[in-house]
Amino acid sequence: MGYVYHANFLAYFEVARTEMIRSFGFTYAQLEAQGYLLPIAHVAVDYKEPLLYDEPFVIHTYIFKQPSVRLETWYKVTDESGHHLKAQGQVTLVFMDAVTRRPTKAPAFFLDHLADAGAR
C-alpha cells in the first residue's frame, strides 16, 4: 500500500527509547549488566496520518513522571519538518530484577542519570 506497517512503530519506539537511555550516559546493556531488565507491560499507539515508505520522520521520546517500579515513556512521531503528526504512543515498562524475575524499584543510578538529563 506504500505505507509503513503499523507494528513497525513499536520497533521505532524501542530504538527511540534505547537512544534516550544512551543520552542519559549508559546503555541498555549496562542496565542489564547491573542486574535489571525492562520488559514491556503495556503499549498504546494512536495513528494520526500515514507514514509513507522511505519518508523521513522524527521521534520525540518523553518521560513525564519519575519512575518507581514502572517506567512510562511517551512518543510523538512527526514528519521531518515536525508539522505533521503521524502517530503518538505510550509504552509502560517494568523494572525487574534479573535474578529473581520480580518487579523492583528503579535503580538509583538510573534515577540519578534521569535527573541529570532533565537538568540540562
C-alpha positions as CSV (number, residue, x, y, z in Angstrom):
1,M,0.0,0.0,0.0
2,G,3.0,2.3,0.2
3,Y,2.5,2.9,4.0
4,V,4.8,1.8,6.8
5,Y,3.3,-1.3,8.5
6,H,1.6,-0.3,11.7
7,A,3.5,-2.7,14.0
8,N,6.8,-1.1,12.9
9,F,6.1,1.8,15.1
10,L,6.8,-0.4,18.1
11,A,10.3,-1.1,16.8
12,Y,10.7,2.6,16.2
13,F,9.7,3.3,19.8
14,E,12.2,0.8,21.0
15,V,15.0,2.4,19.1
16,A,14.0,5.9,20.4
17,R,13.9,4.5,23.9
18,T,17.3,2.9,23.6
19,E,18.7,6.2,22.3
20,M,17.0,8.1,25.1
21,I,18.7,5.9,27.7
22,R,22.0,6.2,25.9
23,S,21.6,10.0,26.2
24,F,21.5,9.5,30.0
25,G,25.1,8.3,29.8
26,F,24.7,4.5,29.8
27,T,23.2,1.7,27.7
28,Y,20.5,-0.9,28.0
29,A,23.3,-3.5,28.1
30,Q,24.9,-1.7,31.1
31,L,21.5,-1.7,32.8
32,E,21.2,-5.4,32.3
33,A,24.8,-5.9,33.5
34,Q,23.8,-4.2,36.7
35,G,21.0,-6.9,37.1
36,Y,18.0,-5.0,35.8
37,L,15.6,-5.9,33.0
38,L,12.9,-3.7,31.5
39,P,10.1,-5.9,30.0
40,I,7.1,-4.1,28.4
41,A,3.8,-4.3,30.3
42,H,1.7,-2.1,28.1
43,V,1.7,-0.5,24.7
44,A,-0.7,2.0,23.0
45,V,-0.4,3.7,19.6
46,D,-2.7,6.3,18.1
47,Y,-2.2,6.6,14.3
48,K,-2.9,10.1,13.0
49,E,-1.6,10.2,9.4
50,P,0.0,7.5,7.3
51,L,3.8,7.4,7.3
52,L,4.9,6.5,3.8
53,Y,7.8,4.1,2.9
54,D,11.0,6.0,2.7
55,E,9.5,9.1,4.2
56,P,11.9,10.8,6.7
57,F,10.5,11.2,10.2
58,V,11.4,12.2,13.7
59,I,10.5,10.6,17.0
60,H,10.5,12.5,20.3
61,T,10.6,10.5,23.5
62,Y,9.3,11.8,26.8
63,I,9.2,10.8,30.4
64,F,6.7,12.9,32.3
65,K,7.0,11.4,35.8
66,Q,9.8,9.9,37.8
67,P,9.8,6.1,37.5
68,S,9.4,3.9,40.5
69,V,8.7,0.3,39.5
70,R,7.2,1.3,36.2
71,L,8.8,3.5,33.6
72,E,6.2,5.2,31.4
73,T,7.5,6.5,28.1
74,W,5.6,8.6,25.6
75,Y,6.4,9.1,21.9
76,K,5.5,11.6,19.2
77,V,6.2,10.7,15.6
78,T,6.2,13.5,13.0
79,D,7.3,14.2,9.5
80,E,10.8,15.6,9.2
81,S,9.5,19.2,9.4
82,G,7.7,18.4,12.7
83,H,4.4,19.9,11.2
84,H,2.5,16.7,10.6
85,L,1.8,14.3,13.5
86,K,2.0,10.7,12.2
87,A,1.5,8.8,15.4
88,Q,1.8,9.1,19.1
89,G,2.2,6.3,21.6
90,Q,2.9,5.2,25.2
91,V,4.9,2.3,26.4
92,T,5.0,1.1,30.1
93,L,8.0,-0.9,31.1
94,V,8.6,-2.6,34.5
95,F,12.0,-2.7,36.2
96,M,12.7,-6.3,37.0
97,D,15.4,-8.0,39.0
98,A,17.3,-10.2,36.5
99,V,17.9,-12.9,39.1
100,T,14.5,-13.2,40.8
101,R,12.5,-12.0,37.8
102,R,10.4,-10.0,40.2
103,P,9.5,-6.3,39.8
104,T,11.8,-3.9,41.6
105,K,12.2,-0.2,42.1
106,A,14.2,1.7,39.5
107,P,17.9,1.7,40.4
108,A,19.4,4.8,41.9
109,F,21.9,5.2,39.1
110,F,19.0,5.3,36.6
111,L,17.2,7.9,38.6
112,D,20.4,10.0,39.0
113,H,21.1,10.0,35.3
114,L,17.5,10.8,34.6
115,A,17.6,13.8,37.0
116,D,20.9,14.9,35.4
117,A,19.4,14.7,31.9
118,G,16.4,16.8,33.0
119,A,18.7,19.5,34.4
120,R,20.4,20.0,31.0
